[in-house]
């Protein structure tokens, strides 16, 4: 087997592999779109909660909020470490 034959086979294999991946991605996009339309038609997606942007906090309110967030994250990390 010559170098040119090996390069030809590797090129065919590369094109075939990329085609398979592209085909899978197309099928996945189509199926996700169809499932999304089915969910939307059935009303299953209406429970989604949309968050409003909170106004910027300044001064003591921002410091208190940062302290609360830090405490919540610390508690979550401690709980995770305790359970795992």
N, C-alpha and C positions, 0 to 999 in steps of 0.2 A: 504494500500500500504506500503510495507516494504522499508527499507532503500536500500536494494539491488536492488529492482525493480526501485526505483527512480534513483539510480546510473546508472543502465542499460539504462533507458530512456534518461538520460542526456548525456550519452556516445553516444548513437545513434544520438541524436540531434546535438551534437558537430561534429561528423563525417559528418553528412548530411550538416551542415552549412559550414564546411571547403570544402566539395566537391563542393557545389554550388559556393563558392568564387573562388576555383581553376578553375572550368569550365568557369566562367565568365572571369577570367584573360587569360585563353588560347584563348577564342574567341576574346578578345580584342587584344591580341598580333597578332593573325592571321589577324584580320581586319586591324590593323595598318600596318602590313607588306604588305598586298595586296594593300592598298591605296598608300603606299610609292612606290611600283613597278609601279602602274598605273601613279602616278605623274612623276616618273622618265622616263617612256616610252613616256609620252606625252610631256616631255620637260618643264614642269611647274616649276621644281626645279632648272632650269639653271640660274635663276636670282639671286641666293644667292650670297651675297657678302662675300668674305673671307678677313679678315683683316690680314695684315702683321704685325709682331712684330716690334714695333718702337725701334730704338736704345736707349740705356740708356742715359739719359740726365744728365749732371753734372753742377754744379755751378749755374750761373745766369739763364740759360735756364730752369733748373729744378724748381727754385724758381718762375720764371715767369709762367711756365706751371701750377704749383700748385696754384698760385694766380688766373689764368684763370679758372681752374677747380672749385675752391672755389666760384668764382663769378658766374659761370654758375649754380652751385648747389643752391646757395642762391637765384638767380633769379627764378629758377624753383620752389623752395619751396614757395617763395613769391607769385608767380603766382597761385600756387595750393591753397594756403590759401585764396587768393583774390576770386577765383572762387568757392570755396566750403565753 
